[in-house]
Structures are given as C-alpha cells and as structure tokens.
Amino acid sequence: MPRKSNPIPSYLLHKQSGQARVRVRGRDVLLGPYNSPESRQRYAEILAQLTAGKAVSVPAVSRGAAAADPGVTVNELVAAFLQHADGHYVKDGKQTSEVHCLKSAVRPLVEMFGFTPADDFGPLKLSAVREQMVAAGWCRRGVNQGVKRIRIVFRWGVSREMVSPLALSRLESLQPLLRGRTTAPDNDPKQPATEEQIQAVLPFVSDLVADLIQVQRLTGARAGELLAMTPARLDRSKSVWLFNVAGHKTAHHGHKRTVAIGPKAQQLLAGRLLGLADDDVVFPIRRDSYTLAVRRACLLHNKRNPGQKILPWTPHQLRHAKAAEVRERHGLEAVQSVLGHSSFAMSEHYAPAVLQRAVAAAAEAG
C-alpha cells in the first residue's frame, strides 16, 4: 500500500551544504544554515504560502538601505503575555489550568513564526499554525480553542500598544474549522457516567475517593469545588446543607456559587468532618490524582471482570449524570441552578434532551 504524502513538508538537513531544506513539489528549497533562526523563519513562511495555495517564492533582500525597525516580534509578544498570564490567571493563590492551555496554544506559534514581527503575522500565517495543530493530532474543538487563545495574546498586545489593532483585525477574519470540513477529528460528546460504571469502580478506590465520587454524583459539583470544601464554608443549620464555594470557575465574573447538599451526601460527609478545623479541606487529594484514581479503577475492574467490562470514565462525567437526572425530573432551569451555569446554553450542553421523551411522545401520538 503506497505511503500517504505528508501534507506539511518537514524541516530537514541538506547534508551536502549543511543548510536546512524543505521538499516542495518534488524539489528541495534551501532555507539557510540548519537550525538557525533565519532558516526556521523561512520554513514557516513557506508553510504559510503552501497553506494558502500560493507558489513558493524567495523574497528579495534589499542590501543597500538599512532595514527599518520591524517592531515587536511574536517571540517578544508571547514572552510578555505569558509573564502577564502567570499573575492574571490565578485563583486562591494558585495558577489555573488556563496558563497551561495558553502555553500549549502558543507553542506552535513561536516554533513557526517566533521571529516574525507581530504586525506582520496575518491570517495566512495563523492558518499555517492551525494546520500544524491539526497535523499534531489536535481535535477540531481544541484547534479552534488554540486559535482563539492566540488571538487573546494579540488582543492583549493591542491593549499594551505592542501590536497594531489592524493586525488583530486581520487575525479575526480567519473562520473556525467546521465539522466535516477538516481532517481534524471530532471527539465524541461526553456521556453521563452510568450507575453501573460508578458502582464498578468503588471497590477499586480508597475510601476517600469513593466518598468523593458519591458526593460529586449526588451534588453535581465540579471536582475542584469539592476539593476546596472546608467546614467553614458549610452552612449546616438547615435540613439541606449549603456549601458556599470560594474561587469557583465564574467567580471572576462576580457570580456566586452555592451547592445544595441533601441527606445522602450529608451522611458521606459527616464522618469526614469529625475533628476537622474550620479551614481544613474535607477531601485532601489533588484533582489530577482523583482523575487518575478513577481511570486506574476502571482499568482494574475490566481486568478483573473481563465479562463485565465498562467504558472508562472521568469524574467530570458525574456532573453530566447529575444534569441528566435533574433535567428529567425538574427541567432545564433546575439544571442551571444545580450546576451553577450562567446560561441555558451551557446547561443544554450538560443535559441534552433525552431521546426517550421523543420516542414516548411519538408512541403516544400514534
């Protein structure tokens, strides 16, 4: 079976000359000294031209006149923005996961166009960065999010007068990748964790993780919210406890978040609250460790029970399960309240209409 051609030609070494080269339409194009910034810059420009369907050209170089100051480079812009991000994306004294996401998004940007003046970085170059994300196996939604984060960097640069507003305007003209019109894969929507999946992992996790799983399933809270729970934030004066969440996902928008805790979840929490000081955390475990514990328990269950295998799941799917349950019993408005969403659109994402309703309605109508 013939090998498929690589849609993005590789950056290679031309051994005879010691220069970098790239293979374009069956011929080598020399880029300059191998691994030099100039050769990397030239390689990125060629990828941008190929992505746009243009013929590869060698730009003319003026040798007589002194070059004008090109302004801030992409490297300089990204470095300044990431320094800002380290102090901006912080909750409860800790950096949020957004910093990691931003660094992942700008990595292909600086690799391909780090030495390009920021004002010269246009939609064709952004499209080339996007193609690099696709070639690296990013899903369609991840690619679109990555491009959005690159625009955030340039928008910040405009606000600091490091980048021309026109440069940002040009970048915003690039339309997102659409489903079915790109080779970037679409991940299947997250499904609610079923009761069978939940019960299957409980024997293979610690008591701490087992209690955390069940409390999250009963309340629909985010894992990060429960991991920040302390006795001081629990109002236990009424039959339904209220957990006042600090530093939650939308706190920076001025939204408040309160999680209602019913009798079953209260029973699970009661034993863990004994002997705790007001500021002690109820569930002393990191979020990544919690996720890893669930994943390992799924694999261990499947290994021990080959005839009753379950689909591996993550703690976030417990939130989907709670959303589906609440919508079925109380409607979409209740989902918005229980899960703490600021819009119905997000609640719809977590609790899509149940197909069985449509089937039942059709059967009744005849």
Sequence and secondary structure as in RCSB ss.txt:
>XXXX:A:sequence
MPRKSNPIPSYLLHKQSGQARVRVRGRDVLLGPYNSPESRQRYAEILAQLTAGKAVSVPAVSRGAAAADPGVTVN
ELVAAFLQHADGHYVKDGKQTSEVHCLKSAVRPLVEMFGFTPADDFGPLKLSAVREQMVAAGWCRRGVNQGVKRI
RIVFRWGVSREMVSPLALSRLESLQPLLRGRTTAPDNDPKQPATEEQIQAVLPFVSDLVADLIQVQRLTGARAGE
LLAMTPARLDRSKSVWLFNVAGHKTAHHGHKRTVAIGPKAQQLLAGRLLGLADDDVVFPIRRDSYTLAVRRACLL
HNKRNPGQKILPWTPHQLRHAKAAEVRERHGLEAVQSVLGHSSFAMSEHYAPAVLQRAVAAAAEAG
>XXXX:A:secstr
      SS   EEETTTTEEEEEETTEEEEEEETT HHHHHHHHHHHHHHHTT          SS      SBHH
HHHHHHHHHHHHHSEETTEE THHHHHHHHHHHHHHHHTTSBGGG  HHHHHHHHHHHHHTT  HHHHHHHHHHH
HHHHHHHHHTTSS HHHHHHHTTS    TTSSSS          HHHHHHHGGGS HHHHHHHHHHHHH   HHH
HHT  GGGEE SSSSEEEE SS TTGGGT   EEEE HHHHHHHHHHHTT  TTS SS   HHHHHHHHHHHHHH
HHHH GGG      THHHHHHHHHHHHHHH HHHHHHHHT SSHHHHHHHS   HHHHHHHHHHH 
